[in-house]
Amino acid sequence: MEDSYRKYIYDLIEKGKVEIIEKSVDKDKDVPRILYYNQETPVLFNKIKNFENTKIVGNLCPKLKNLIDTLNISESELTDKIINFYSNPKKPINIFNEGEWVEKRVDLSKLPIPKYYKKDGGHYITSSIVVCQFPNSDEENLSVHRIMVIGKDFGTIRILPRNLFKILNEKGGKSEVAVIIGVHPAIFLAASLSLDYGVSEYNLANSFFNGKLRLVRTENGIKVPMGSEVILLGEIDLKQRSKEGPFTDITGTYDIVREEPIIKFTKMLIPREEDIIFHALLPASNEHKLFMGLPQKIKIINVLRKKGVNFKKVNLTNGGCAYFHCIISIKKTNEEDGKNTIKYIFENVHSIKLVIVVDEDIDPYKIEEVEWAIATRFQADKGLVILRDQHGSSLDPSTFKTGKTSKMGIDATLPLNAKKSNFKRAQINE
């Protein structure tokens, strides 16, 4: 497997796994609509109105199957690789001083950056990975951030109080960064995970490529993947702020307007002598949910393994934005396993506000089966868990952006002493 964004796209095209749009499309009126109604498959737009030598690709990795197929591993192997990463990190050693790009004057209006939804505050770069060096270190932090364009060479960037925010504070409020648009899905996945402070997501990405991830050191000292599409070099300043939003986030509702830091760009690197293939990540799409939800799922699996819960399947439901609702099947060995599973998830994954636990004979991915289990095996006075005033997610509009929420757990597992035959589906006589 190569670490190239373009090679990934070309492989999809060769295998007939991309819907190719040959007619000329408008980046604001046509691209979001077509992506919205075709979320199950990658879409490549070959002609963008008013943009020469430019293409757009969206829904690039819309389902988990797309990701595990390109990594050539199973879902369980993917989870194991990430969980076991800390015990066997692979720091990239293939570091070059020159990449495959040509330098251009920064002008964000030359990139086909869409405005996705009607009331969005502006044109948004949604697939952007921000790379920033840890203080007094040659290691980089990678994280995914939305950037609202407010000028030809600057934008406002949404930053939560996580690793990038901590780095900026430790550097006095500002730092040089590289912003990458267009990477192999394995690198995007690594950037989507929240690793321990000081641990580079490049090390995790490198493990997916069996130690062959290629990095290029840019003129500001920050390393970027060789196979990336567009690189923007610049600086973030926490003290300089501007309005950011509204923005349609993972819930499909509009996030509020905030004062967010300004990011100023000084150089733009684009592919040498080739069309730009711009990655447009549609907000609230299946692709968006995959890369926000999968890290939560991995965290849940890791927690339950450590706690000794014998779980079978974990489903962060699409209706729950792949972020708020979790249905999990377990094999009970102790009477309190159901409620303990609920407890462990709520204690360790703050975004989850609903957990449903079912027995191993129920498939968490089949909602009718889950509802049937609740109807036939659950009693509210025994299996209902309600927690108030909990740490939740600011993305949840029902918290009115306070991040404080109530949480509900449903233990729909049978008591261990129950006569199982009384709770099995009847079999038709044939």
N, C-alpha and C positions, 0 to 999 in steps of 0.2 A: 504494500500500500504506500503510495506517494503522499507527501504532505502538501500537494498543490491544490489550490482552490479550483483552478481551471481544469486540471486533470480530472477532478471529481465531477465537474460539470460535463466534460467531454465523454467521460465513461457513462454517465446517465443518458446522454444523447445517443451514444453508440448502442446502448441496450434498449433504446426506445422507451425510456422511463421519464421523458420530459415532453410536456405539451409545448410545441413551438408555435408562437404567434408571429406570422410573417408580415401582417398588415401593420401600417404605421399607427402607433397608439400614443395617447396623451398620458404623461406620467402621473397626472393628478386625477383625471376623469376616468381613464380606462384601466390603468394598471391596478389600483386598489380594488376596483369592482371585479375584475377578472380573477385576481388572486382570492378575493373573498368567496367567490362562488366556485372555486376549484381548489379547495384546501387539501385535497387528498393527494395531489400530484405536483411535482415541480413544474414551473411555467417559465419559459424563456421568451422574452420579447426582443425580437431582432431589430426592430426599427422604432425609435423614440422620436416623436415630433419635436423639432427644433434642437435636436441633439445629434450631431454627426459622430460617427465612430463610437457609438455608445449603445449598449444593450442593458437590459434589466433582467435579473432572475429573481424569482420569488418562490415561496413554499419550497425552498431548496432542500430542506430535510423535515418534511411535515409529520412524519410518524417515527416511532421508535424503531420500527422495522427498517426504515431507511438508514438509520444510524448504525444498527447492529449489522446490517448487510454490508455496509461499506467498511466496517471495522472487521468483518469476517469473524464475528464471535456471537455467542448467544447472549440473551438478556442477563442471565445469571453470571456469565463470564464477565460481562461489562461491569456489573455491580461489584463482583469480586476484585476485578482489576483496580477499580477506584478505591475500594475499602482497603485493599492490601498495599496501596501505593506508598503509604508512609514508611512501611518496613523495607521497601525496595525502590527508592526514588532513582530516576535516571536523568541526571543533569545533561542537557544537550552539550555535545562536544564539537558539533559541526557548525562552527561560527565563522562567517565570512565578513569581509570588509566592503564588499560591493554586491549589490543586488541586481535584479532583472528589471529595474525601473528607469524611467527618465524623469528628470526633475522639471516641474512646471510651476509657473506662478500660481499662487493660491487664489482660486476663484471658485467658491462653492457653487456658484450659479452655473458652472460648467458641468457639474455632476447632476445626474437625473434624480434628484432627491424628491420623493413624492410628499404631497400632503394627503394623508390617508383617509381621514374622516372629516365630515363637513365642518365641525366646530373645533377641530384641532387648532392650536394657537399659531401654527406655521408649518413649514416643511421640516420634516424630522429625519435625521439619520438614526435608524433604529437597530442596525446590525453592527454598530461600532464597538470595537474592543479598545479600551484605553489601557495602554502599557505605561507603567511608571516604576522607576527604580526605587527599591526600599532604601531608606537613609543609610549612608555609609556601607553600601553593598553593591555588588555587581548583579544581584538577582532582581528580577522584575515581578511586579504584581500585574495580573491581567484581570480585568473586570468589564462587564458589559454595561453600557450606559446609553441612554437616549440623549441626543443632542438636537436642540431646536436651532435652526439656522436664523441668525438675525443680521447677517452681513456677509460680504464676499469672503471674509477671512476670519469670522468669529461666530460663536454661537453660545447658547446657555446649556449647561450640562446638569442633569439631575444626578446628585450624589447623595447616597444614604450614608449614615454613620458606620461604615464598614472599613475595610482595609485601605482603600484609596483615600478616604477622608482622614484616616489616621496618619497615612504617609504625608499628606499635604500639611497637616497640623504640625507634624514633627519637623517639616522643612520650612516652617515659618509661614505657612499659608499658601505657598505657590511652588510649582514644580514643572519642569519640562516633561512632556509626555509625547507618546506616539499614539495616534488613533488609526486603527486598522479597519478597513471596510472590505470584506470578502476574504474568508479563510476556509480551510477544510473544516467540515463539521466536528471533527475530533478536537480541533483547537478551540472552536466555539464552545463546545461542551466543557472543556477544561476551564475556559474563562468564565463560564456560567456558575461554576462551583465556588463555594466560599471556603478556601483552604485556610490553615492556620497562618497568622501573621508572620511574615518572613519566609514563607514557603512559596516558591514560584510555580504558577500554573504551567509554565513551560515544562517543568519536570514531569508533570502528569501527562501533558500532551505528548512528550517524548516517549513515554512508555507505550502509548498507542502505536507509535511508529517504530517500535523496537529499537530505540536509541538512534534513529536516523533523521530526527527532526532537524532541519537546516534553519539556522538563524543568521540574520545579517545585522551587524552593528551600524546603526545610522550615525550621522555626524554629531548628534547630541548625546551619543553614548548608549542610547536605548536600543535593545535588540528587537527585531521583528522577524516573523517567519518569511523565509525565502519565497514560499508559494503564495504569498498574499497578493491581493489585487491592487488596492489603493492605500497609500500611507500618507497620513497628515501629521506633520511635526508641529508642535506648538507648546503652549504653556497654559496651565490652569491657575487661576488666582482666586482663592476663597474670598478675598476682600472685595473684589469687583463682582458685582451681581447685577442681574437683570431678570425681568419677568420670564418665567418658563411655564408654558401650558396655555390652555387646556391640552391634555394629551389623552388619547384613548388607550388605557392600559389593559392588562390581562383580563379584567372583568368585562370588557366591552363597554364600560361606562367611562365618562370623562373624569380624569384626575383634575385636581384643583390647580389654580395658578399659584406659583410660588416665586420667591426671589431665589434664584440659583446662581452658582458661580459661572463666570464667563471663561470660555476657552478660546484663546487667540492662536490662530494658525500662521505659521511662517513659511512652510514649504509643503509642496504636494508632490508625491511620487506616484506615477502611473505606469502601467505596462508599456514596455518599449515596442513601438511599431505595431500595436495591436489595438483592437477595440476594447474599451472598458466594459466589463460585465459587472454592473453594479448590483450588489445584493440588497434587495428591498425586503425587509422582514416585516410582514403585515402585523400590526399590533392586534392582540386578542385572537390571533389565528392559531391553528394547530401547531405550527412551527414555534410560535411564541410560547405556547403552553408547554410544549415538549421541553424546551431549554430552561424554562422556569420551574417546571414540575419535577423533572427527573432528579435534580439535586435534592429536592425534598424527599422524594421516594427513596433515594439512596441513604439519606440520613435516617429515615424511619427503619429501613432494613438493618442498618448498622446498629441502631439503638436496640431493636428487638433481639438481634443476635446476642448482643452483650448481656441482655437481661434473661436470656435463655428461653424466650418464647418460641414455641414450635409453630411458626407461621408457614402458610403455603403460598398464598398470592396476595399481592398488595395492589390496589387500584386507586390511584388519585383520579377521580372521575372527571370526565370532560365537562359535565354540567356544573361541577364544582370548580371550574376554571383550572383543573389539574393542580390546584394550589390550596384549596380550602377544605375539600371533602375527601376522606379516606375510607375505603371499604377493604377489610382484610379478613382472610379466612385463616383459621388456626386449628390445630389439633390439641384439644384440651388434655392436660395431664393433672392439673390442679383446678379446684372449683373456682378460684378467683382469677384464672388466666384471662378471661374475657375482660373483666374490669381493669385488671392490671395492664393489659395491652392498651386500653384507652388511656390510662394514666400515663404510661411511658411516652406515648405519642404526644399528648398534650404538654407534658413537661419538657420535651426536647425539640418539638417542631412548632414554633409559635404561630405560624400561619394557619395551621389546621384548626377548624372550628367545629367539624363534625366527624366523628369516627363511628363506623358501624362494624362490629365484629360478628362474624358468622362461623359456623362449623366448616370443617374441611370438605364436606360433601356439597357445599354451596359455592358456586363460581362468582367471585366478586365482580367480574366483568359482565355478568348477565344480571341486569338490574331487576328483571322480573323474578329471578330466583332469589335475589336479596330481599325484595319486597315480600315474597312468599315466606321466607324464613322469619321476617319480622312479624308477619301476620300469624304464623303458626307456632313460633317458638319464643316470642318475646312478650313479657309482661312489664309494663312501665314501672310498677311499684317495686320491681325486683331488679330490672336490668337497665334502668335509665340513670344516666349520670349527667348532672348539670353543674357547670362551674361558672361563676360570675366574676366580672371585673378582671378578666384575664388579658395577658399580653397577646395581641393579635397582629393583624397586618393593616397598615395604613392604606393598602390598596382596596380594602373592603369598604364600599361606600356606606354600608349600614352602620359602621362605627363613626360615621360623620368625620372621618379622617383623624380620629383621636388615637387609633391603634388599640383601643381597649374594647374587648368583646366578651360575650358570653359563649360558652362552648357546650356542646351536647355529645354525649356518648351513648350508643345503643348496643348493649350486649345481647345479641340475638342467638347466643349459643345455648345448647341444651345443658341442663345439669348432668353431671357425670353419672348420677344414679338413675337417670331417666331411661325408660324402656325405648330404645332407639327405633324399634319396629313401629311404634305408634306415631312416629314423626317422619316416616319415609313416604315418598310419593307412591300412590297406588300404581300398579302396573296393569296396563290394559290386557285383557284376555285375547290372545291371538291363536 
